Amino acid sequence: MRLLQFSTSHYCRKVRLALGYKKIPYEVENLTPGLHILRIKPLTGLTTTPVLLPEEAGQPEAIGDSTQILRFLETYRPEPPLIPPPPLAAEAAMLEDWLDESIGTATRFVYYHFRAGEGKSIDPSPISQLVIQVVRRQYGITPASVALAEQRLRLALAVLWERWHSHPFLVGNSLTVADIAAAALLSPLALVGSYRQDYPWLFDRIREVHSECSEPLPPGL
Ligand SMILES: N[C@@H](CCC(=O)N[C@@H](CS)C(=O)NCC(=O)O)C(=O)O
């Protein structure tokens, strides 16, 4: 099994967590942003990483999109499950989708804004700052859109706190796609001091999920 990824992408981290939880051996192929399209588009028709290549007879050639990849992994290796039985399956899927589509994006806005300003010293090299500027332009990351993203994260973290502070899992009684999505998609905030200070419980939980999935911790933790 081969994972085509950007090493720093939080969506790729989500897939690595799932692969680790299910103890599926895999290799990674790190792609260069920009050039990645040449490798990925012919395989999935999409331009985004992660892409999983099962490289096994009888399996699809390529699967794009982290949510689709986690669905595939669940049928490929059902144990231990990451999707709970109904009716909890729908709740886990809904949380995963919200975390992917809304919260993962909000994290990206806050993270790249931070890396271009207060967090510039993390890597002030011209190449890193160029990549950050390209990403900011690509996604329309401006002070106004960052303020909206911060507001969205405040609400999301209140929702996650309600579930996580009294119980280790967002849905049901074991780890699900919802916990994996939250742990991966919020992980870039570990480098942002204000989030580390205001939400210590979040980073404790991110550490625990990484340990359960045998995945190295994200930068900052
Ligand atoms: N919904 C997608 C989002 C993936 C995504 O946004 N990937 C980014 C990296 S974090 C990417 O590959 N961007 C490159 C591009 O859009 O060309 C998923 O869950 O896989």
The ligand as a Gaussian input file, in Angstrom:
#p B3LYP/6-31G(d) Opt

LIG

0 1
 N      -11.240000      17.025000       1.364000
 C       -9.882000      16.670000       1.000000
 C       -8.965000      17.850000       1.307000
 C       -7.502000      17.555000       1.021000
 C       -6.684000      18.811000       0.866000
 O       -7.186000      19.951000       0.991000
 N       -5.385000      18.609000       0.572000
 C       -4.480000      19.724000       0.345000
 C       -3.243000      19.569000       1.231000
 S       -3.633000      19.888000       2.923000
 C       -3.964000      19.673000      -1.063000
 O       -3.572000      18.632000      -1.562000
 N       -3.938000      20.838000      -1.754000
 C       -3.339000      20.927000      -3.056000
 C       -4.292000      21.404000      -4.120000
 O       -5.463000      21.681000      -3.806000
 O       -3.839000      21.476000      -5.274000
 C       -9.497000      15.422000       1.787000
 O      -10.090000      15.164000       2.846000
 O       -8.642000      14.655000       1.306000

